[in-house]
Amino acid sequence: MGNNQLTVKELEARARIVRRLIIQMLAAAGSGHPGGSLSAADLITALYFNILRFDPKNPEWPERDRFHMSKGHCCPLWYAVLAESGYFPKEQLFTLRQLGSILQGHPDRKTPGVEVASGSLGQGLSVAMGMSLAARIDKKDYRVYVLLGDGESQEGNIWEAAMASAHFRCDNLCAILDSNGCQIDGKCEDVMGLEPLSAKWQAFGWHVIEINGHDMQQILSAYEESRKIKNKPTIIIARTVKGKGVSFMEGVIGFHGKAPTAEEAQRALKELE
C-alpha cells in the first residue's frame, strides 16, 4: 500500500509526467491555475510516490497518512498525482472543471483521495492540525501533510494554526510551504512581505527545514528529517519557481490563473518531453 520507493531519477521523470498532465488538463478545460501547480509538482510527486502511506483501492483506509492541499486552486497538480497513483482513471483528468465531473476547480469530497474540500485560502493548516490531533486521540500513528502557498500565508488563520500546532506539540504534522514568491496580485514581497519566513516559523515553535523545492534529493531528505522530529511540528520551506518547467510561464504572474492556449500547450509539452 502506498509507494514503491522510486529513485531520484524516477521521481524526476514522474514529475515531468505530472507537469505534462497539468498542461493537458488545463488546456482541455480552458481555465485553471498552472503557475502554482507547476511550482509544487516536485514536492507532491515525491510525497505521494516515496513518502505517503495510502491505498488507492481503499481511500478511507484508517491507517493512511493524510494530505491536504490548502492552496486548493492548485488542484490540477493533486488530480494528476492522484490519477498517477491509481485513485481513478487518467481519462477523468480531461473532465476538469466540467459540470458533474469528480474534478472540480477546487478540491471537494467527490474526488477519491481528497480528505476535505479546500479553496478558501488560509484554512488548511487548521484542518491539518485537526487531523493531527485526531490521530493522537484515536491512538493512530499516521502522519499529516499540508501544502501551503506563500501568498496564502498572509492570512491570519495560518498564524493562529501555527501557534496552536506548536502549543499542542503536533509532531505528526508536516507543513510544506510552496514559496514561489508570486501571488495573483503580484510578487509576494510587494503585496505583503513575508520574510524572514524561517525566523517567523521558528519563533512560532516549529522545526524549520529550508530547501530548493526542485531538488528531489533535498525534498526526500526533508521529508525523512520531518519524521524524526519530536514534540513540535515541522515546516518545509521550499523555494520554488512559479510555472517551473515551462520557460514562458516561469516567474510570470499572468500564469497564476490563466490556462495555456492550444498553441502554448504544445510549446509547453515540447519543453516537458
Phi and psi in degrees as GROMACS dihedral restraints (atoms count N, CA, C in turn):
[ dihedral_restraints ]
;  ai    aj    ak    al  type     phi  dphi    fc
    3     4     5     6     1    96.3    20    10
    4     5     6     7     1  -117.5    20    10
    6     7     8     9     1  -118.1    20    10
    7     8     9    10     1   166.2    20    10
    9    10    11    12     1  -115.2    20    10
   10    11    12    13     1    16.9    20    10
   12    13    14    15     1    54.1    20    10
   13    14    15    16     1    73.0    20    10
   15    16    17    18     1   -74.2    20    10
   16    17    18    19     1   155.9    20    10
   18    19    20    21     1   -74.8    20    10
   19    20    21    22     1   167.7    20    10
   21    22    23    24     1   -57.2    20    10
   22    23    24    25     1   -45.6    20    10
   24    25    26    27     1   -63.8    20    10
   25    26    27    28     1   -39.3    20    10
   27    28    29    30     1   -65.9    20    10
   28    29    30    31     1   -38.2    20    10
   30    31    32    33     1   -66.6    20    10
   31    32    33    34     1   -40.5    20    10
   33    34    35    36     1   -62.6    20    10
   34    35    36    37     1   -40.0    20    10
   36    37    38    39     1   -66.2    20    10
   37    38    39    40     1   -40.1    20    10
   39    40    41    42     1   -65.4    20    10
   40    41    42    43     1   -38.2    20    10
   42    43    44    45     1   -63.5    20    10
   43    44    45    46     1   -35.9    20    10
   45    46    47    48     1   -64.6    20    10
   46    47    48    49     1   -41.1    20    10
   48    49    50    51     1   -59.9    20    10
   49    50    51    52     1   -45.1    20    10
   51    52    53    54     1   -60.7    20    10
   52    53    54    55     1   -43.7    20    10
   54    55    56    57     1   -63.3    20    10
   55    56    57    58     1   -40.0    20    10
   57    58    59    60     1   -62.4    20    10
   58    59    60    61     1   -42.2    20    10
   60    61    62    63     1   -63.2    20    10
   61    62    63    64     1   -39.6    20    10
   63    64    65    66     1   -58.4    20    10
   64    65    66    67     1   -48.2    20    10
   66    67    68    69     1   -61.8    20    10
   67    68    69    70     1   -45.3    20    10
   69    70    71    72     1   -64.5    20    10
   70    71    72    73     1   -42.0    20    10
   72    73    74    75     1   -62.2    20    10
   73    74    75    76     1   -47.8    20    10
   75    76    77    78     1   -67.4    20    10
   76    77    78    79     1   -38.5    20    10
   78    79    80    81     1   -63.7    20    10
   79    80    81    82     1   -41.2    20    10
   81    82    83    84     1   -65.7    20    10
   82    83    84    85     1   -39.5    20    10
   84    85    86    87     1   -76.5    20    10
   85    86    87    88     1   -29.7    20    10
   87    88    89    90     1    76.9    20    10
   88    89    90    91     1     9.6    20    10
   90    91    92    93     1  -161.1    20    10
   91    92    93    94     1   165.0    20    10
   93    94    95    96     1   131.3    20    10
   94    95    96    97     1  -171.3    20    10
   96    97    98    99     1  -124.3    20    10
   97    98    99   100     1    95.3    20    10
   99   100   101   102     1   -78.4    20    10
  100   101   102   103     1   -38.6    20    10
  102   103   104   105     1   -54.9    20    10
  103   104   105   106     1   -57.5    20    10
  105   106   107   108     1   -75.5    20    10
  106   107   108   109     1   -24.8    20    10
  108   109   110   111     1   -66.4    20    10
  109   110   111   112     1   -43.3    20    10
  111   112   113   114     1   -71.5    20    10
  112   113   114   115     1   -34.9    20    10
  114   115   116   117     1   -67.8    20    10
  115   116   117   118     1   -31.6    20    10
  117   118   119   120     1   -97.3    20    10
  118   119   120   121     1     4.6    20    10
  120   121   122   123     1   -61.2    20    10
  121   122   123   124     1   -40.6    20    10
  123   124   125   126     1   -66.9    20    10
  124   125   126   127     1   -40.6    20    10
  126   127   128   129     1   -62.0    20    10
  127   128   129   130     1   -45.3    20    10
  129   130   131   132     1   -82.7    20    10
  130   131   132   133     1   -30.0    20    10
  132   133   134   135     1   -61.2    20    10
  133   134   135   136     1   -49.2    20    10
  135   136   137   138     1   -60.9    20    10
  136   137   138   139     1   -40.8    20    10
  138   139   140   141     1   -60.8    20    10
  139   140   141   142     1   -49.2    20    10
  141   142   143   144     1   -74.8    20    10
  142   143   144   145     1   -33.8    20    10
  144   145   146   147     1   -96.8    20    10
  145   146   147   148     1    -9.1    20    10
  147   148   149   150     1  -134.5    20    10
  148   149   150   151     1   -11.8    20    10
  150   151   152   153     1  -121.5    20    10
  151   152   153   154     1   -51.7    20    10
  153   154   155   156     1   -68.3    20    10
  154   155   156   157     1   140.7    20    10
  156   157   158   159     1  -100.5    20    10
  157   158   159   160     1   117.1    20    10
  159   160   161   162     1  -158.5    20    10
  160   161   162   163     1   169.3    20    10
  162   163   164   165     1  -137.1    20    10
  163   164   165   166     1   104.4    20    10
  165   166   167   168     1   -62.4    20    10
  166   167   168   169     1   -22.7    20    10
  168   169   170   171     1   -79.6    20    10
  169   170   171   172     1   -14.9    20    10
  171   172   173   174     1  -140.7    20    10
  172   173   174   175     1    74.9    20    10
  174   175   176   177     1   -59.1    20    10
  175   176   177   178     1   -22.4    20    10
  177   178   179   180     1   -95.6    20    10
  178   179   180   181     1    11.7    20    10
  180   181   182   183     1   -47.9    20    10
  181   182   183   184     1   119.7    20    10
  183   184   185   186     1   -60.7    20    10
  184   185   186   187     1   -26.8    20    10
  186   187   188   189     1   -87.8    20    10
  187   188   189   190     1     0.1    20    10
  189   190   191   192     1   -64.0    20    10
  190   191   192   193     1   148.2    20    10
  192   193   194   195     1   -69.8    20    10
  193   194   195   196     1   153.4    20    10
  195   196   197   198     1  -107.1    20    10
  196   197   198   199     1   140.4    20    10
  198   199   200   201     1  -128.5    20    10
  199   200   201   202     1   135.8    20    10
  201   202   203   204     1  -130.3    20    10
  202   203   204   205     1   129.9    20    10
  204   205   206   207     1   -95.9    20    10
  205   206   207   208     1   100.0    20    10
  207   208   209   210     1   -68.3    20    10
  208   209   210   211     1   -41.2    20    10
  210   211   212   213     1   -84.6    20    10
  211   212   213   214     1    78.0    20    10
  213   214   215   216     1   -64.5    20    10
  214   215   216   217     1   -18.6    20    10
  216   217   218   219     1   -67.2    20    10
  217   218   219   220     1   -14.3    20    10
  219   220   221   222     1   -92.0    20    10
  220   221   222   223     1    22.7    20    10
  222   223   224   225     1   -61.8    20    10
  223   224   225   226     1   -22.2    20    10
  225   226   227   228     1   -54.3    20    10
  226   227   228   229     1   -37.6    20    10
  228   229   230   231     1   -61.0    20    10
  229   230   231   232     1   -49.1    20    10
  231   232   233   234     1   -61.8    20    10
  232   233   234   235     1   -44.6    20    10
  234   235   236   237     1   -61.7    20    10
  235   236   237   238     1   -42.0    20    10
  237   238   239   240     1   -61.7    20    10
  238   239   240   241     1   -42.5    20    10
  240   241   242   243     1   -69.0    20    10
  241   242   243   244     1   -39.8    20    10
  243   244   245   246     1   -62.8    20    10
  244   245   246   247     1   -42.0    20    10
  246   247   248   249     1   -64.9    20    10
  247   248   249   250     1   -43.7    20    10
  249   250   251   252     1   -62.9    20    10
  250   251   252   253     1   -27.1    20    10
  252   253   254   255     1   -85.4    20    10
  253   254   255   256     1    -8.1    20    10
  255   256   257   258     1    97.4    20    10
  256   257   258   259     1    14.3    20    10
  258   259   260   261     1   -73.1    20    10
  259   260   261   262     1   -30.6    20    10
  261   262   263   264     1  -160.2    20    10
  262   263   264   265     1   161.1    20    10
  264   265   266   267     1   -64.1    20    10
  265   266   267   268     1   144.8    20    10
  267   268   269   270     1   -60.5    20    10
  268   269   270   271     1   -28.3    20    10
  270   271   272   273     1   -57.2    20    10
  271   272   273   274     1   -29.0    20    10
  273   274   275   276     1   -62.9    20    10
  274   275   276   277     1   -25.9    20    10
  276   277   278   279     1   -57.3    20    10
  277   278   279   280     1   -29.8    20    10
  279   280   281   282     1   -88.4    20    10
  280   281   282   283     1    13.1    20    10
  282   283   284   285     1  -103.6    20    10
  283   284   285   286     1    10.2    20    10
  285   286   287   288     1   -48.0    20    10
  286   287   288   289     1   129.6    20    10
  288   289   290   291     1    67.7    20    10
  289   290   291   292     1    11.3    20    10
  291   292   293   294     1   -86.1    20    10
  292   293   294   295     1   149.6    20    10
  294   295   296   297     1   -59.6    20    10
  295   296   297   298     1   127.1    20    10
  297   298   299   300     1    87.9    20    10
  298   299   300   301     1    -8.2    20    10
  300   301   302   303     1   -69.1    20    10
  301   302   303   304     1   153.0    20    10
  303   304   305   306     1   -77.2    20    10
  304   305   306   307     1    -5.2    20    10
  306   307   308   309     1  -116.9    20    10
  307   308   309   310     1    89.9    20    10
  309   310   311   312     1   -86.9    20    10
  310   311   312   313     1   174.4    20    10
  312   313   314   315     1   -68.6    20    10
  313   314   315   316     1   -19.6    20    10
  315   316   317   318     1  -132.6    20    10
  316   317   318   319     1   149.9    20    10
  318   319   320   321     1   -65.5    20    10
  319   320   321   322     1   142.5    20    10
  321   322   323   324     1  -143.6    20    10
  322   323   324   325     1   179.1    20    10
  324   325   326   327     1   -73.4    20    10
  325   326   327   328     1    -3.3    20    10
  327   328   329   330     1   -66.3    20    10
  328   329   330   331     1   -24.1    20    10
  330   331   332   333     1   -89.5    20    10
  331   332   333   334     1   121.6    20    10
  333   334   335   336     1   -57.7    20    10
  334   335   336   337     1   130.5    20    10
  336   337   338   339     1    99.6    20    10
  337   338   339   340     1   -12.4    20    10
  339   340   341   342     1   -90.5    20    10
  340   341   342   343     1   123.6    20    10
  342   343   344   345     1   -81.1    20    10
  343   344   345   346     1   -43.4    20    10
  345   346   347   348     1  -144.7    20    10
  346   347   348   349     1   142.1    20    10
  348   349   350   351     1   -62.9    20    10
  349   350   351   352     1   148.7    20    10
  351   352   353   354     1  -146.3    20    10
  352   353   354   355     1   164.9    20    10
  354   355   356   357     1   157.7    20    10
  355   356   357   358     1   -44.1    20    10
  357   358   359   360     1   -71.9    20    10
  358   359   360   361     1   112.1    20    10
  360   361   362   363     1   -68.5    20    10
  361   362   363   364     1   149.6    20    10
  363   364   365   366     1    99.1    20    10
  364   365   366   367     1   -12.2    20    10
  366   367   368   369     1   -93.2    20    10
  367   368   369   370     1   -18.8    20    10
  369   370   371   372     1   -65.0    20    10
  370   371   372   373     1   -34.2    20    10
  372   373   374   375     1   -68.2    20    10
  373   374   375   376     1   -35.6    20    10
  375   376   377   378     1   -64.1    20    10
  376   377   378   379     1   -41.7    20    10
  378   379   380   381     1   -59.5    20    10
  379   380   381   382     1   -46.9    20    10
  381   382   383   384     1   -64.8    20    10
  382   383   384   385     1   -38.5    20    10
  384   385   386   387     1   -62.4    20    10
  385   386   387   388     1   -39.4    20    10
  387   388   389   390     1   -60.5    20    10
  388   389   390   391     1   -42.3    20    10
  390   391   392   393     1   -62.8    20    10
  391   392   393   394     1   -40.3    20    10
  393   394   395   396     1   -61.4    20    10
  394   395   396   397     1   -45.9    20    10
  396   397   398   399     1   -69.0    20    10
  397   398   399   400     1   -33.7    20    10
  399   400   401   402     1   -61.9    20    10
  400   401   402   403     1   -39.6    20    10
  402   403   404   405     1   -59.7    20    10
  403   404   405   406     1   -41.9    20    10
  405   406   407   408     1   -64.9    20    10
  406   407   408   409     1   -45.5    20    10
  408   409   410   411     1   -62.8    20    10
  409   410   411   412     1   -40.7    20    10
  411   412   413   414     1   -84.5    20    10
  412   413   414   415     1     0.3    20    10
  414   415   416   417     1    56.9    20    10
  415   416   417   418     1    44.5    20    10
  417   418   419   420     1  -106.1    20    10
  418   419   420   421     1   153.8    20    10
  420   421   422   423     1  -104.5    20    10
  421   422   423   424     1    16.2    20    10
  423   424   425   426     1   -70.5    20    10
  424   425   426   427     1   155.2    20    10
  426   427   428   429     1  -106.6    20    10
  427   428   429   430     1   157.5    20    10
  429   430   431   432     1  -123.1    20    10
  430   431   432   433     1   129.2    20    10
  432   433   434   435     1  -121.8    20    10
  433   434   435   436     1   142.3    20    10
  435   436   437   438     1  -140.3    20    10
  436   437   438   439     1   133.1    20    10
  438   439   440   441     1   -96.3    20    10
  439   440   441   442     1   122.5    20    10
  441   442   443   444     1  -111.3    20    10
  442   443   444   445     1   155.0    20    10
  444   445   446   447     1  -100.5    20    10
  445   446   447   448     1   157.0    20    10
  447   448   449   450     1   -75.5    20    10
  448   449   450   451     1   -39.2    20    10
  450   451   452   453     1   -60.1    20    10
  451   452   453   454     1   -39.4    20    10
  453   454   455   456     1   -60.6    20    10
  454   455   456   457     1   -29.9    20    10
  456   457   458   459     1   -71.9    20    10
  457   458   459   460     1     0.1    20    10
  459   460   461   462     1   -79.4    20    10
  460   461   462   463     1    -7.6    20    10
  462   463   464   465     1   -80.6    20    10
  463   464   465   466     1   137.8    20    10
  465   466   467   468     1   -63.4    20    10
  466   467   468   469     1   -32.5    20    10
  468   469   470   471     1   -60.9    20    10
  469   470   471   472     1   -33.3    20    10
  471   472   473   474     1   -56.9    20    10
  472   473   474   475     1   -43.8    20    10
  474   475   476   477     1   -78.3    20    10
  475   476   477   478     1   -29.7    20    10
  477   478   479   480     1   -62.2    20    10
  478   479   480   481     1   -44.4    20    10
  480   481   482   483     1   -67.8    20    10
  481   482   483   484     1   -36.6    20    10
  483   484   485   486     1   -61.0    20    10
  484   485   486   487     1   -44.5    20    10
  486   487   488   489     1   -65.0    20    10
  487   488   489   490     1   -44.7    20    10
  489   490   491   492     1   -67.8    20    10
  490   491   492   493     1   -39.7    20    10
  492   493   494   495     1   -62.8    20    10
  493   494   495   496     1   -38.0    20    10
  495   496   497   498     1   -70.8    20    10
  496   497   498   499     1   -41.2    20    10
  498   499   500   501     1   -58.7    20    10
  499   500   501   502     1   -42.3    20    10
  501   502   503   504     1   -88.7    20    10
  502   503   504   505     1     6.5    20    10
  504   505   506   507     1    54.0    20    10
  505   506   507   508     1    52.8    20    10
  507   508   509   510     1   -79.3    20    10
  508   509   510   511     1    75.3    20    10
  510   511   512   513     1   -79.8    20    10
  511   512   513   514     1    -1.8    20    10
  513   514   515   516     1   -95.0    20    10
  514   515   516   517     1    11.2    20    10
  516   517   518   519     1  -110.2    20    10
  517   518   519   520     1   129.1    20    10
  519   520   521   522     1  -129.1    20    10
  520   521   522   523     1   115.2    20    10
  522   523   524   525     1   -92.1    20    10
  523   524   525   526     1   146.3    20    10
  525   526   527   528     1  -122.9    20    10
  526   527   528   529     1   115.6    20    10
  528   529   530   531     1   -99.9    20    10
  529   530   531   532     1   112.8    20    10
  531   532   533   534     1   -82.0    20    10
  532   533   534   535     1    88.9    20    10
  534   535   536   537     1   -91.0    20    10
  535   536   537   538     1    81.2    20    10
  537   538   539   540     1   -96.9    20    10
  538   539   540   541     1    -0.2    20    10
  540   541   542   543     1    79.4    20    10
  541   542   543   544     1     0.6    20    10
  543   544   545   546     1  -130.0    20    10
  544   545   546   547     1   150.6    20    10
  546   547   548   549     1  -140.6    20    10
  547   548   549   550     1   179.2    20    10
  549   550   551   552     1   -60.6    20    10
  550   551   552   553     1   -30.0    20    10
  552   553   554   555     1   -91.8    20    10
  553   554   555   556     1    -2.7    20    10
  555   556   557   558     1   141.6    20    10
  556   557   558   559     1  -157.0    20    10
  558   559   560   561     1   -74.8    20    10
  559   560   561   562     1   140.0    20    10
  561   562   563   564     1   -56.7    20    10
  562   563   564   565     1   -39.3    20    10
  564   565   566   567     1   -64.8    20    10
  565   566   567   568     1   -25.4    20    10
  567   568   569   570     1   -86.3    20    10
  568   569   570   571     1   -33.7    20    10
  570   571   572   573     1   -77.4    20    10
  571   572   573   574     1   -51.8    20    10
  573   574   575   576     1  -164.4    20    10
  574   575   576   577     1   100.4    20    10
  576   577   578   579     1   -57.7    20    10
  577   578   579   580     1   138.7    20    10
  579   580   581   582     1  -109.2    20    10
  580   581   582   583     1   -19.7    20    10
  582   583   584   585     1   -73.6    20    10
  583   584   585   586     1   151.2    20    10
  585   586   587   588     1   -85.1    20    10
  586   587   588   589     1   113.2    20    10
  588   589   590   591     1   -64.1    20    10
  589   590   591   592     1   -48.5    20    10
  591   592   593   594     1   -58.8    20    10
  592   593   594   595     1   -45.6    20    10
  594   595   596   597     1   -63.6    20    10
  595   596   597   598     1   -38.1    20    10
  597   598   599   600     1   -61.7    20    10
  598   599   600   601     1   -50.0    20    10
  600   601   602   603     1   -66.0    20    10
  601   602   603   604     1   -37.1    20    10
  603   604   605   606     1   -61.9    20    10
  604   605   606   607     1   -41.6    20    10
  606   607   608   609     1   -63.9    20    10
  607   608   609   610     1   -28.0    20    10
  609   610   611   612     1   -83.5    20    10
  610   611   612   613     1     0.5    20    10
  612   613   614   615     1    95.2    20    10
  613   614   615   616     1    19.4    20    10
  615   616   617   618     1   -98.5    20    10
  616   617   618   619     1   151.9    20    10
  618   619   620   621     1   -81.5    20    10
  619   620   621   622     1   125.0    20    10
  621   622   623   624     1  -111.6    20    10
  622   623   624   625     1   130.7    20    10
  624   625   626   627     1  -123.0    20    10
  625   626   627   628     1   122.4    20    10
  627   628   629   630     1  -109.3    20    10
  628   629   630   631     1   128.7    20    10
  630   631   632   633     1  -139.7    20    10
  631   632   633   634     1   167.8    20    10
  633   634   635   636     1   -80.0    20    10
  634   635   636   637     1   113.8    20    10
  636   637   638   639     1   -73.4    20    10
  637   638   639   640     1     4.8    20    10
  639   640   641   642     1  -116.9    20    10
  640   641   642   643     1     6.3    20    10
  642   643   644   645     1  -100.0    20    10
  643   644   645   646     1   105.4    20    10
  645   646   647   648     1   -61.0    20    10
  646   647   648   649     1   -36.4    20    10
  648   649   650   651     1   -66.7    20    10
  649   650   651   652     1   -41.7    20    10
  651   652   653   654     1   -62.6    20    10
  652   653   654   655     1   -40.0    20    10
  654   655   656   657     1   -61.4    20    10
  655   656   657   658     1   -49.2    20    10
  657   658   659   660     1   -62.3    20    10
  658   659   660   661     1   -42.7    20    10
  660   661   662   663     1   -62.2    20    10
  661   662   663   664     1   -39.1    20    10
  663   664   665   666     1   -64.9    20    10
  664   665   666   667     1   -44.0    20    10
  666   667   668   669     1   -61.5    20    10
  667   668   669   670     1   -42.0    20    10
  669   670   671   672     1   -64.5    20    10
  670   671   672   673     1   -42.3    20    10
  672   673   674   675     1   -61.3    20    10
  673   674   675   676     1   -40.0    20    10
  675   676   677   678     1   -61.2    20    10
  676   677   678   679     1   -30.9    20    10
  678   679   680   681     1   -67.5    20    10
  679   680   681   682     1   -23.7    20    10
  681   682   683   684     1   -91.3    20    10
  682   683   684   685     1    -9.1    20    10
  684   685   686   687     1   -80.7    20    10
  685   686   687   688     1   131.6    20    10
  687   688   689   690     1  -115.3    20    10
  688   689   690   691     1   145.3    20    10
  690   691   692   693     1    71.9    20    10
  691   692   693   694     1     8.4    20    10
  693   694   695   696     1  -155.9    20    10
  694   695   696   697     1   152.3    20    10
  696   697   698   699     1   -75.2    20    10
  697   698   699   700     1   163.4    20    10
  699   700   701   702     1  -118.7    20    10
  700   701   702   703     1   140.9    20    10
  702   703   704   705     1  -122.5    20    10
  703   704   705   706     1   132.3    20    10
  705   706   707   708     1   -99.1    20    10
  706   707   708   709     1   109.4    20    10
  708   709   710   711     1   -88.6    20    10
  709   710   711   712     1   104.3    20    10
  711   712   713   714     1  -100.4    20    10
  712   713   714   715     1   113.6    20    10
  714   715   716   717     1   -80.1    20    10
  715   716   717   718     1   117.6    20    10
  717   718   719   720     1  -130.5    20    10
  718   719   720   721     1   175.5    20    10
  720   721   722   723     1  -116.9    20    10
  721   722   723   724     1   122.7    20    10
  723   724   725   726     1   -57.7    20    10
  724   725   726   727     1   131.2    20    10
  726   727   728   729     1    75.0    20    10
  727   728   729   730     1    20.0    20    10
  729   730   731   732     1   -53.3    20    10
  730   731   732   733     1   132.8    20    10
  732   733   734   735     1   104.4    20    10
  733   734   735   736     1   -16.8    20    10
  735   736   737   738     1  -123.2    20    10
  736   737   738   739     1   109.8    20    10
  738   739   740   741     1   -54.4    20    10
  739   740   741   742     1   -42.9    20    10
  741   742   743   744     1   -82.1    20    10
  742   743   744   745     1    -2.0    20    10
  744   745   746   747     1  -103.5    20    10
  745   746   747   748     1   -19.9    20    10
  747   748   749   750     1   -62.8    20    10
  748   749   750   751     1   121.1    20    10
  750   751   752   753     1    71.0    20    10
  751   752   753   754     1     9.8    20    10
  753   754   755   756     1   -96.6    20    10
  754   755   756   757     1   112.8    20    10
  756   757   758   759     1   -64.0    20    10
  757   758   759   760     1   -29.4    20    10
  759   760   761   762     1   -59.2    20    10
  760   761   762   763     1   -23.5    20    10
  762   763   764   765     1   -92.5    20    10
  763   764   765   766     1    14.3    20    10
  765   766   767   768     1   -58.2    20    10
  766   767   768   769     1   -49.1    20    10
  768   769   770   771     1  -136.2    20    10
  769   770   771   772     1    34.9    20    10
  771   772   773   774     1  -124.3    20    10
  772   773   774   775     1   122.6    20    10
  774   775   776   777     1   -71.0    20    10
  775   776   777   778     1   151.0    20    10
  777   778   779   780     1   -70.7    20    10
  778   779   780   781     1   147.7    20    10
  780   781   782   783     1   -70.3    20    10
  781   782   783   784     1   172.1    20    10
  783   784   785   786     1   -58.7    20    10
  784   785   786   787     1   -41.9    20    10
  786   787   788   789     1   -67.7    20    10
  787   788   789   790     1   -42.6    20    10
  789   790   791   792     1   -64.3    20    10
  790   791   792   793     1   -38.5    20    10
  792   793   794   795     1   -61.2    20    10
  793   794   795   796     1   -41.6    20    10
  795   796   797   798     1   -63.9    20    10
  796   797   798   799     1   -41.6    20    10
  798   799   800   801     1   -62.9    20    10
  799   800   801   802     1   -43.3    20    10
  801   802   803   804     1   -63.4    20    10
  802   803   804   805     1   -45.0    20    10
  804   805   806   807     1   -64.0    20    10
  805   806   807   808     1   -35.2    20    10
  807   808   809   810     1   -62.1    20    10
  808   809   810   811     1   -42.6    20    10
  810   811   812   813     1   -67.2    20    10
  811   812   813   814     1   -26.8    20    10
  813   814   815   816     1   -95.0    20    10
  814   815   816   817     1    10.5    20    10
